[in-house]
Amino acid sequence: MADSGRSRPADPDAVDGRTSSPLTGKKRAQQSPGLRTKYQSSASDHYFRKVTLTKPTFCHSCSDFIWGLVGFLCEVCNFMCHEKCLKTLRSVCSCVTPTLIRVSYASLMCVCVCVFSVCELHVHADCAVFSCADCRSCHLDGTTEQDTFHHHWREGNLASAARCEVCRRSCGSSDVLSGMRCEWCGITSHAACYLSMPPECTMGRLRGMMLHPFCVRLDSRNFSKMHCYRIAENYNSDEVDPSALGGKDGPTAAAESGKQYLKVFDGDDAVKRGLFRPVSILRATKNEEVVEAALRAFYLPDNPQDYELHEIGGQQRLHSDDILNRNGGPDNRGSLKEGGDSWMLRSKPQDTEVIKVYVGLKGHTHWWTYHYVFSQMSLRQMNQTRLFVVENRNRAAQVSLLIGGLPPLLTKEEYVTMIQEHLKIKSECVTSVSLHIYTSQGAVSLQISCFSEAERLYMLAKDTAVNNKTLTSLVIPDIMHGILGDMCPLLVFVNPKSGGMKGRELLYGFRKLLNPHQVFDISNGGPLAGLHTFREVPRFRVLVCGGDGTVGWVLGVLEAVRHKLVCREPPIGIVPLGTGNDLARILRWGPGYSGEDPHHILVCVDEAEEVLMDRWTILLDAQDISEDGKDNGFLEPPKIVQMNNYFGLGIDAELSLDFHLAREDEPDKFTSRFHNKGVYVKVGLQKISYTRSLHKELQLQVDSQNIQLPNIEGLIFLNIPSWGSGADLWGSEVDARYRKPSIDDGLLEVVGVTGVVHMGQVQSGLRSGIRIAQGNYIRLTVSKPIPVQVDGEPWIQPPGHIIISAAGPKVRMLRKSKQKQKKAAAAAKDGRSESPSSREGGH
């Protein structure tokens, strides 16, 4: 099925060459179709009329200025062009667009922009029900085979500087909707030139990191695109405001202009939903003209003589010789009654029906019944429906679901029993329950061989809670790793809650530039969904968009499931969206995301260099420590955490804890980096008179040597040379007792601070911290409860022992190349963007 075109009725009286909402009945009325001559063009089904231009106007075909006072305007889709362009016009009218879309997957509705953010489709909110289902196909469905990957062309919304790939002339315009652009490779062309280009798409500059659609298979028959792309937003594309469709001030405006206003419904379904299209006509108009105007309102390109209007709530029918006239008189046979302005558009019974059946896709058997039912429900849906015939093959379905939210650290048998108990799975339809069980994450992968069973389990899991925790359910595609070749796809994790709304903007941007199956919303299922999807990919990279906490989350899950991955050490890049972003700073990704072009970010990731970084394991063993240092028993079970950046005790951790509590109380206020830093300053000023003799509460051992602590208020262990939003706590002074710090030297730097004033001086670059020691094995004995923080995550730690040691192999990180950093700075200074596909020039 496909949806109809996106356009609006024309306004020959006030032509300005721009596109606006199709439902502006309060401002204009449809002209009678028989008033002017129709001009023919080489494109399909345009209703061109010669109009007089009253303001500067541009041609929608060639994007050049229309000199003179004469232009040619399509009354259905408002397409404006020169007289010379009528002969070479390629763009079809929106009324026949649905007949050119032949897709076998579920239709895609778009409101304002593509709901699923995988394409560049922009429509008005009240045009949503007429948008075409031509969204990018990002995977092969089941056993479908294709030999050539074609361009996916989208019309309009090009940058002003865009140039045609064929004739090298400018094809972008900020004044009109013109030009074509491939959604995959980004090349641009004129509407008259793009058909002469080779049909095969090369995927463009990002092909090395793109997950090719031919490499992704997904049996998605029972799942919408929202399910397939793991979209968490709750959106129903069918819910359209009836008042928006009808126009609130339509009748008043029509009365003031001396014209009648009709509410036209296209079927029983539209009446139930209250969805109508407004038709404004002259007071004396023939019924044929009213029917043609109603067909244009629904963008139906059929013959008006095959349709008729029925009054809703009565038996009145308009015949072909009727003339609508509210004033009464001899010509008011069958005229509209007072208040009878709601009419139903019906197709006339025909002796024979013509049904087009396409070859190669899903078909239907009861064609005649199907046609009749749809004509009664909705003429628009009937016009959009496609019938396909395929070979009847009973192939086995394979749908993969990832069920999360289960209790962690159980046995495989316990997970299988729990799944069977809560989800009531059918053993004959579900296979390989115990093949992929992630005990550390509390997740199970199910392979299901029945579409209806897969849909049932998917919906049931979302409504099931285990230990008062709701389960998560995600549809996982199958990556055909055997045909990836030398490609190194990029796995993208985005935290939409980081950086205010910038995380969500990046999520949408990366979905449009890459395959949506390789871009994951980390708030929906966590990092495990992406790592499980890429588990058999021999070589890939990871890009994490978030703060230091998000990066630590991904690194922690990667460490836990590393043994199940073919590529056990993928290099990781960062887009900084947090407050401190210390790890991103030392890897040259900058102090924070400031609206860079997503295409430029991906190019930088592609050219980044790999470096190694140490990771550390912290064992927190809470025990009752007496004054003489002896253990008197356990206070709570030991726990292990991973450290990437730094570990702090004392005043530094207490400030982080106060900030964390303030953010938990009012999370909506902590949406900007500037506000977050302001809160840090506020809590710091409140602690300026804080005193705590930390050296009396701690005993420190570094590499089995006891270290005498000076009089300090905070103790910090550094793995990277950046702390507290970029401050150099260790300092740059050369000291023969210590080695120069590095992220891969296998050593931790131990530094002390004397209070809030000292921390402020470090932040200002006036001082550095107090150097205490360097080593690779740290042992701390804590005699009293103390605030601690690991990579910005604070809590109160009971007394006991704390041991810090190296955590297995070093992790591979991506560091932005210096050359690319200089180019980016120069481009920003000159106001240029390196992206060939900038989105800022469109409508």
N, C-alpha and C positions, 0 to 999 in steps of 0.2 A: 504494500500500500504506500502511496505517496500523497503528500499534502499539496494543495494548490499554491499558486504563485503569490508573491508579496507585492502589493501595489495599492493604488487608490483611484477613485474616480477623478476625472480631469476637471480643470477649471480654465476654460479658454479665455475667460474675461480678465484674468489676472495671472498671466504666465510669468513665472520667475525662474524656471529651470531647476527648481529644487523639489525634493520629495518630502511629503509630509503625510500625516495620518489619512487613511482612506475614509474615515468616518467623521468628516467635518461638515455634516449637514447643516449645522447652525450658521455656517459662513457661506455656503454655496449650494446650488441646486444642480442636479444633472441636466444637461442640455438634451433636448429631444434628439434622438439619433437620426431622424430624417431631415434635419435642418440644413446640413452641409454635405458636400460631396466627400466620399471616402477615397483616399489616395492609396494606391497599392505600393508595397515594398517587397524586397527580396526576403524579408523575415516573415515568420508565421503569425497570422491573425492579429496584427496590429490594426487599430482603428484610427488611422491618421487623418487629421483635419488640418486644413490650412488656417493658421491663426495670426493675428496681428500682435506683435511684441510691443509691450509698453515699458519694458525695463531691460537692462543688459542681461543677456541669456547665453548659455553655453550649450553646445551640442553634446548629447549624451553618448553619441557614437564615437566621434573623433576628439572630443573634449575641447575643440576650438571654439572661439567666439563666433556667434551668429551675427554677421553684419547685415544691416538692413532691418526692415520691419516685419518680414515674413518668416515664419517657422512652421514646422509640422509636428503636431502633438498627438500622441495616442490617447484616446479618451478613456481607455481602460487602465493602462499602467503609467500614464503621464510621461511617456518617453518622448523627448524633444530632440529633433535633429534637423540638419540642413536638407535642402531639397536634393543636393548631390549625394547625400548619404543614404537616401532611400533605396538606391540601386545596390549598394554594397552592405546594407545593414545585416548583421548576423544575430543580434540579440532578439530572442523571441519574446512575444508578449506573455505577461504573467498568467493570462487566462488559459494558455496551453502548456505552461510549464509542467504541470503534473503529468501530462502525457509523455514527457521526455524523461521522467524519472522512473526507472524500473529497478527497484530494490526489493530484496527478499526479506530484509530484517524489519524489526518494529519501527514505526514512523517516529520521527523526532520533532517535537514541538519546540519552538524557540520564542521566548518573550524578551524583547529588548535586545538581549544578546543570547547566544546559544546557552541553554540552561545548564548543559553538562560541560561547557567551557572547553570543548575540544575542537571548535572551528571558529571562523570569523563571521558567522551569520548574525546580522543585526536587522531587527524588524521593529516596527512600532508595537506597543503592547496590545492594541486592538487589532493588529494584523496577525496575531499569533496563530489563530486557527486556519490561516491561509498560507502558512509557511511551508516550504517544500522539505521533504525528508531527504536531503542530499548531504547530510553530515558525513565526515570522513569515515571510511571503513577501515578500522584499525586492526582487524584480525580476520582470519579465515574461519568460516563457520563450519565446524565438524570436519568432514573429509573433502571439502571443496578444494579444487586445484586451480591455480591460475599461472599462466606463463609470463605475462607481461604486467608490470605494475604501472598504471597510467597516472597522469597528472590528475589532480582534483582541483578544478578551476572554481574560483569564487569571483564574482563580479563586484567591482567597486571597492571603496575604502582603501585606496592606494595612497602611498605617500606622495606629496607634491613633486618630489624629485625622482619618482620612479620612471624608468625608461623601458621601452619595448625591447624584448629580447630579439625580435625579428628585424625591425627597421631602425632600432636604436633611437627613435624619437621619444619625446616625453609622452607618457601614457597616464600619468597621475594628475589629479586635479582636486583642488579644495573647494571647487564651485559646483561640480556635478558628480554623479555616480557613474564613473566610467572606468574602463580598463579591466583586465582579468589578472588574477594572481593564483598560482598553484599553492594550495595549503600545505604541501609537503616540502617542496624544494624552494619556494619563495620567489620563483622567477615571475616577471610581470610582462604583460603584452597588451596590445590593443585588442578590442573585441573582433576586429576584422583581420587580425594577424595570427591569433593564437592557434587557429585550426591548421596553419601551415607548419607548425612546429612538430618535432617528433613526439609521438604519443607517450613514449616511455619516460617515466620520472626517475631521476638519479638521486633524489632525496636531498640534494643541495649540500651546503657547507657542513651540515650537522650529520651527514650520513654515517660517519665513523662512530658516533655515539647513539645513533637512532636504533631503536628496536623495530626492525622491519616488519610490517604487517604480515608478510608471507611467512614469518618465523613464529607467529602467534596463532594458536588455534583455541577456539572456545565454542562449545555447544551452548549457544545463547538463546535457544528458541523460546524458552519460558521466562527469560530475564530481560528487563529493560536495560537501556544504556546506563541508567543510574546505578543499577546493580552491577553491571559488568565493569564499570569504571570506579566502583566503590565510592560513589558520591554520597556524602552523609547528609546534605541539605534536604529538608523535607519540602518538596515542591510538586504541585500537581498542575501540569500544563493545561489540563482541561478546564480549570477554574478560571473563567474570565468574567470580569464584572459586566453584567448585562447593561448597566447604565453607561459603561464605557463604550460598549458596542453600539448602543442605540443613540447615544448622544443626549445629554441631559436637556439641552435647550433647543433640540431639533424642531419640535412643533412650533415653538414660539418664533424661532427664526424664520421658519417656512411661512408662518402666517404674516409676519411683518413684510416678507418679500413678495407677497401675493401668490404664493404657490402652496400646493397641498403636500402634506407630509404623510407617508405611508410606512408602516412597520411590516416588513416582509420576512416571513419565516420560510426555510427551505425544507421543512419536514416535521414530523411529530416529535422527534428528539429535540429540535430547536425550540418548539413550543414548551416542552416540559422544562427546559433549562432557562427559558426566557431570553434566548439569544436570537436577535433579529438584526437585519440590515436596514438602514434608513434609505428611503427613496423619495426624493423631492421632485415633484412634477408640476407642470403648469396646470391652471384650473380647468382648462379644456384640453385633454390629451387623449389620443386614441389608445385603446387597450393594447394594441401591438407594441406601441412605443413604451407603455408602462411595463409590459413583460420584458422587452429588451433591456430597459433600464434595470429591472430586477435581476436579470441574468448577469448584467455587467457588475451589479453590486456583489454577486456571489462568484464573479469571475468564471462564469460558465460560457464556453465558446459555441454553444449549440444554437440551432435555429429557433427563433422565438415562436414560430408557428407550432412547434412541438410541445409548447407549455401553455398553461393557463393559471389564473389566479382564483383562489377560493377564499371567501370571507371566513375568518375564524369565528366560530360560535353561531354560524348560520349556514343556510344552504345556498346563499347567493353566489353566483358564478359570473365572471365577466366574460362576455362573448366578444368575438373579434370585431364586431361593428359597434360596440359600446363606446361611449365617450363619457369620461369622468367629469362631473360638474356638480359642485356642491350648491350652486345657486338655484338649482331646480329648473324646470322648463321642459320643453319638448324633447330635449336630448338627454334626459336623465334616466333612461331605461337601465336598470341594473346599477344605478349609481351608488356611491358609498353613502350609507346612512350616517346620521349624526353619531359620532363616537365610533363608527365602524372603520377604523383606520388600521386594523391588523389583518393581514392577508397571508394566505399560504400559497407558495409557488409549487405547483404540481406538474408532472409530465403527463401529457395526454396519452390515453391508451393507443397502442400501435398494433397493426396487424402482424408486423414482423419486428423483431428486435435484433440489433447488431451488437454482438459482444466480442471484444477483442481478447484473444487468448495468446499469451506470449509463451515462448519455449525456453525451458532451462531452469525455471524456478518453481517454487511451491504452487500447486494447483488446487482447484476446487472441483467438486463433482456436480453439485446441484446448482448449475449456473443460472438457470431461469429463475428459480426460487430466490437465489442470492440477489439477482438484479432487482426483483420486485420488492423484496424486503428492504433493501437499501434505498430504493426510490421513495418508499414511504417514510423511512426514518430521516434521511437527509439526502437531498440531491447533490450537495457538495461532496459527501462521502462516497456516493455512487460514482461521481465523476473522478474521484481520486483512487477508486479501487482498481487493482490490477489482478488479472487471473493468469496463472502460470501452469504449465504442464511439465512434469518431470517424470523420469523413470521411477517406478515404485520399488524402492530399495529399502529393506528393513535392516538398517545399520544400528549397531549398538551405540547408545549415547555414553559419553564419559564427561561427567560434570564434577569438578573438584570444588569442595567447600572447605574453608578453614574455620573451625569452631574454636573460639577463644573465650576467656573469662572463667575457665575451669580452675579449681584449686591446684596450685603447683605442687611439684615434688611427690606425685603419687606414682604407683606402679602402672605398667601398661594394662594389666588386667583390671585395675581399679578404674582407669579411664574408659576402657571398653564397656565395663558394667555401668558406669555412670551415664555414658552416651545412650546405651540401650534403654536405661531406666527412664531418663528424662525426655528423650526424643522419640522413643518407640520406633527405632529404625527397623526396616524390613531387610532381613539378612540376605534375601535373594537379590536385592537391588543395590546394596551397599557392600563394596569390596575394599580390601586394604585398609581397614580401620586402624590397625596397629603399625602400618608402614611408616607413617610420619607422625610421631607423637613427641611434642616438645614439652618435656616434664618441667623444665625450669620456667617456662612461660605459661603453662596451663593451657595448652592448645593442642587440637587434634585435627588432622586432615582426613576428609572423607572422600572416597572415590565412588560416585553414584552412577549407575547405568540406566536410570529411568528419569525422564524429564519431570514427570509429575511428582515423583518422590523427592527429587532435588529441590523443586519449588516448595514442597511441603516442609522439608527439613530447614530450608533457608528461612522461611517465615516463622516456623515454630521456634527455632533457636533464638530469634530476636525477642520472643515473648516469654522466654524461659529464664528463670533465675536459679542459680545454685549457690547455696550459702549466702543468700541475700545479695548476690551479684549477678546482674543480667549478662547473659551470654552474648557474644558477638558472632556474626556470621558473614563471611565474605566469599564472593565467587572468585576463584583463582584461575587465570588462563594457563594454558600449557605452552611453554616455549620450546620450539623445535630446535634444540641446541645443535643438532647435527648439521643444520644448513646455515648456521650463523657465519661460518667462514672465519675471516680475520677481523670481523667486527668486534668492537669492545663497547657494548651498550652501557648507557649511563642509568643507574638506578637512583631516582630522585625521591628524597623524603622532605616534605614541607610541613612545618608546624604553623597552621593558619592562625593560631592564637598568639604567635610571637610578632613583635614589631607592630602592634596595632592591627590595621587592616592590610599591611604590606605583605604579610605572609599569605593571605588569601589571594592578593593580586599576583604574587609569584606562582602560586599553585595554578591559577587560571592561565598565566602566561606560559608556563612549562607544558601544560596539557595541550596548548595550541601548537607549540613548536615541536614537541616530541610526540611519541606514541603515548596516549593516555595510560596504556597498560604498564608503562615504566615510571609513572609519576604517582606517588602515594601520599595521601593525607595521613600524617602520622597520628592525628587525633582519632582516627577511625581504624582501630585494630593494631596500632603501634607499628614498630619497625619489622615485626616478624612476618607480616603479610608480604612485604617486598622481598625480604630475604628468602622466604619460602618459594615465592614465584621464581626467583633467580637461582634456586638451589642447584640446578644442573647446568647453568651457563658456565663455560670453562674460563671466561675472562670478562670481567666487568668492573666498572668504577661506581663509586657512590658519591652523591652530592647531598649534603644535609643543610637544609635551610631552617635555621633557628638559632637559639642562644647556646651557651656552653652546656646548659643542662640537657638540651635536645641532643647535642653531639655526644655527650656522655651516655645518654639513653641508648642511642644507636650503637655506640661502641660496646656497651654492656651486653645488649642482645646479640650482637655479632660474636662476641666472645663466648656466649652461652651456646649458640647453635653452630659454631664454626665447624664442628666435626661432621655436620650434615651437608656442608656446602662443597661443591667441586672446587670453586675458587675460594680458598679459605682465608686469604688476606687481600681483599680488594682495597685499593687506595681510596681515601676519603677526602673530599673537598668540602668547603664550608661557604655558605652565604650567611653572614652575620645578621641575625634579627633580634638578638637579645640586648641586654643593657651593658654588660661588661665586654663580652666578645674578646676575651684575652687570647684564646687559642687562635681565633681568626686573625688577630692582629699580628702575631708572630709568624703566621703562615702567609702574610701579605694580602689577605682578603679584605683588609680594611677594618675600621672601627665600627662600622654598621652599614646596613643597606640604606641607600639614599635614593632609590628610584632608578637604578641603572636598567638599561634595556636587557630583558631576559636573554635575548639572542647573544648579546655581548658577553654576558655571564657564562653562557654555555661554550662560547669560543675560548674564553679564558680557561675554563676547566679542561677543554680539549688540549690546550697548550701548556698546562701546568706540569711541573716537575714533581717527581715522587721523592719524599723524604721519610726517614724513620723517626718514630717518637716512642719514648718510654711510657709504659703504663705501670701503675703501682697498686698493690693489694693492701688494704688496711684491715687488720683483724682487731675488732673491738671486743675485748673480753672484760665484761663488767663484773667486778668482784668487790667485796667489802674489805677495804684496805684499812688496817689499823694504823695508829700513829707510828708504830715501829716498823711499818712497811710489810707486815705479814698479812697473808690472805686469810680471811675468815669465812669464805664461802661465796657462791655465785649469787649475784643480784638479778641477772637475766641471762638468757642464752646468748652465747657469742654470735656475732654477725660479721659478715665480710662485705666490704664495699670496695669499689674500684675508683681510683683517682687518676685524673688526666692532667689537671692544671696545678692545683695547690690544695693543701690541707691546713686549716687554721684552728687555733685554740685561743680563747680569751676574748679580748675586746673586739678583734676583727670578726669573730664568729658571732658575738653578741649583737653587733650592728646588723649583720646579715639576718639574724633571727628576728630582730625587731621589724626589719623591712619585710620579711617573709610573712609575719603575723599581720602587718598592716595590709599587705596585698591580699591575704586570705579574707580579711574582713570586708574589703571593698575592691573586688577584682576589676570592676568596670572602670575604675579610675586609673588603673595601671596599664595604659594602652600606648604610652609614648616613652621613648628613651629619655627625653628631657625631664618628664615628670618623675620617672623612677629615680634619676640621679638627684632631683630635688628632695625626694623623700629620704634618700641616703644622707644628704647634708643635714636634714632636719633631725633625724635620729642621732646623727653624730654630735650635733650641738647639745642634744639632751644628755649625752654621755661625756661631755667635755671635762667634768669634774670627777669622773669615775676613777677609782683607785682599787687595784687588786694586785697583791704581791704574788704574781704567778710563779715566781721562782721558788716560793715556799710550798706550792701545791703540786709541783711537777718534779719528777726525776727523769733525766734524759740520758740515754745511751745511744751513741752513734758508732756503728761498726765495733760493738762490744766495749767501747770506751765510755766511761762516765764523763759527762760534760757539765761543768759548773755554769748555771744560768745566771745572767746579770739580772738586775732589777727591771723587769719588763711587765707589761700588761697584756701582751699578745705574742704568741709563738706561731710562726708560719713556715711550712715546708713547701718549697717551690720545685715544680718540675719544668716549668717554662719561664722564660725571662720576662713575664708580663703579669701584673697583679693589679687588681682594683681598677679596671678600665684603662689598662695600658701603662701603669706606673712601673718604673724599674726599681723594685724593692731591694734587689741585691746590690745594685750600683755598678758603675763602669770602671771604678778604680782598680788598678792592677795590684794584686796581693800575691806574693810568692807562696803563701800557705795554701791557696786554693786554686783550683783549675777554673778556666773560663766556662761559665755555664752554657749548656747546650741541651736541646730537647732529646738528644739521643746519646748522651754521655754515660748513662747508667747511674747517675748521681742525683741526689736531692740536696738542695741548698736550704739550710736552716737559718731563719732570720727572725729577729725580735723587734717589736715596736714598744715604745714606752707609753703610748696613749693615743687619744683622738687627735691631739695637736700634732704629734709626730706623724700620724697617718696622713693628716692634711698637708704637712710639709712634703711628704713623699709624693703625694698626688700632684703637688705643685712643682715638683722637680727641684726643690730647694735642698732636700736631704735624701739620704737612702736609709735603709734599715740597718740594724745592728747585726753584723755577720757573726754567726755562732759556730757553724760547722758545715761539713759536706760529707756525704756518705751514701751507701746503698742499702743499709739495714738500720732501721730506727726502732728503738724500744722506749716507750714512755710509761711511767707509772703515775697515775692520777689519784690523789687522795681525797678529792671532793668533787661533787657534780660540777661540770664545766660546760659552757657553750662550745660547740665545735661546728665546723662547716667543711664540706668536701665539694669543691667546684661550685660554690654558691648555694649548696643545699644544707641548711643549718638544723641543728637539734641540740638538746641537752644530753650530754653523755654522763652516765653514772661513773663513780670511781672504779678504777680497775687498771688493766693493762691495755696498751695500744701498740701494735706491732705493724710497721710499714716495711714491705719488701717488694722486689720486682715481680711483676705479674706476667710471667711467661714471655712469649716472643714480643718484639717491638711491633707496633702497628704502623702501617704505611699510610702516610697522609699526602695530600696534594698541596703543593706550595705554588702560589701564583708566580709566574716568571717575571723577572724585573723588567724585561723589555716590554711585555704586555702592560705592565703597570704604568710605565712611562707613556706609552701610546694612549692609554685610557685617560691619564691626567691631561695630556695635550688636547685630546678630543673634547674633554669636558671644558677645558679653558676656552676653546674655540667655538663651543656650542654645537659640536658635531656629534653624530652617532655612527658607530661602525656597523650597525645592523642594516642589511639591505632590505629588511622587511619591516621597517618602522610602521607602527600602527597609528601614528599620531596624525596622519594626513587625511584620514577618511571621515565619512559621515557616520 
